[in-house]
Amino acid sequence: MEARGGPAAWVAHHARPWLSYWQEDIGIDAFYPFDLVAASYVVQPSLLYCANVPIGIEDDTWLFGWLGYRGLFVEPKHETRSRPVVSGSALYCPEVSKHLQT
């Protein structure tokens, strides 16, 4: 992104600390700049692959559970990880098209 210059370079520069967090603390070598992905969906929904899925707000047993936090989890059909505080459905977009990745 930085090599493209302009707004892409600005985003790349300001996203660097967030990328470091994902690499060092989460162990994943990349991330999607979530706000930009959401804006892309508003402008051109076909750039994302989305589906309505069941969700639940539950105690987080993975990342921040030890701090007493809850998380929003995408759930397999009719299956929950623990006791949901709230459940429902949401539009979930786990993948972006190749046009957003380049």
C-alpha positions in Angstrom: 0.0 0.0 0.0 2.8 2.4 0.9 4.3 2.0 -2.6 1.1 3.2 -4.2 1.5 6.7 -2.6 -1.4 9.1 -1.8 -4.1 7.9 0.5 -2.9 4.3 0.4 0.5 5.4 1.7 -1.1 7.4 4.5 -3.2 4.3 5.6 -0.1 2.1 5.4 1.9 4.4 7.6 -0.8 4.8 10.2 -1.6 1.1 10.2 1.9 0.0 11.0 1.5 -0.1 14.8 -1.7 -2.1 14.3 0.1 -4.6 12.0 2.8 -5.0 14.6 0.2 -5.8 17.2 -1.3 -8.5 15.0 2.1 -10.0 14.2 3.6 -9.9 17.7 0.6 -10.4 20.0 -1.9 -12.3 17.9 0.6 -14.3 15.7 -1.0 -13.4 12.4 1.2 -11.8 9.7 -1.5 -9.6 8.2 -4.8 -7.8 9.0 -7.6 -6.0 7.1 -8.0 -2.3 8.0 -11.5 -2.9 9.3 -12.9 0.6 8.8 -11.7 0.7 5.2 -13.2 -2.7 4.5 -16.5 -1.5 6.0 -16.4 1.6 3.8 -15.7 -0.5 0.7 -18.8 -2.5 1.5 -20.9 0.7 1.6 -19.4 1.9 -1.7 -19.3 -1.5 -3.6 -20.7 -4.5 -1.7 -19.6 -6.9 -4.5 -16.0 -6.5 -3.3 -16.7 -8.6 -0.2 -18.0 -12.1 0.2 -20.8 -12.0 2.9 -23.5 -14.2 4.4 -26.1 -13.9 7.1 -24.8 -16.0 10.0 -25.8 -16.8 13.6 -23.8 -14.8 16.2 -23.6 -14.6 19.9 -22.1 -12.3 22.5 -20.5 -14.6 25.0 -17.7 -14.7 27.6 -14.4 -14.6 25.7 -12.5 -17.8 26.5 -9.8 -17.1 24.0 -8.1 -13.7 23.8 -9.4 -11.5 26.7 -11.5 -13.8 28.7 -9.0 -13.8 31.6 -9.9 -10.1 31.9 -13.6 -10.8 32.1 -14.4 -9.5 28.6 -17.1 -10.7 26.3 -16.8 -11.0 22.6 -19.0 -11.2 19.5 -18.6 -14.6 17.9 -19.8 -16.1 14.7 -21.3 -19.4 15.6 -21.8 -22.6 13.7 -25.6 -23.3 13.2 -27.3 -24.2 16.4 -24.0 -24.4 18.4 -22.7 -22.0 21.0 -19.3 -22.0 22.7 -20.6 -21.1 26.1 -23.7 -19.4 27.5 -24.6 -16.6 25.1 -25.7 -13.3 26.7 -27.3 -12.3 23.4 -27.7 -14.2 20.2 -29.0 -13.3 16.8 -27.8 -13.0 13.2 -25.6 -10.6 11.4 -24.1 -10.0 7.9 -20.6 -11.5 8.2 -18.0 -10.8 5.5 -15.0 -13.1 6.2 -13.3 -12.5 2.8 -12.6 -9.7 0.4 -12.2 -9.9 -3.3 -8.8 -9.9 -4.9 -9.4 -6.3 -6.0 -9.2 -5.1 -2.4 -6.1 -7.2 -1.6 -3.9 -5.5 -4.2 
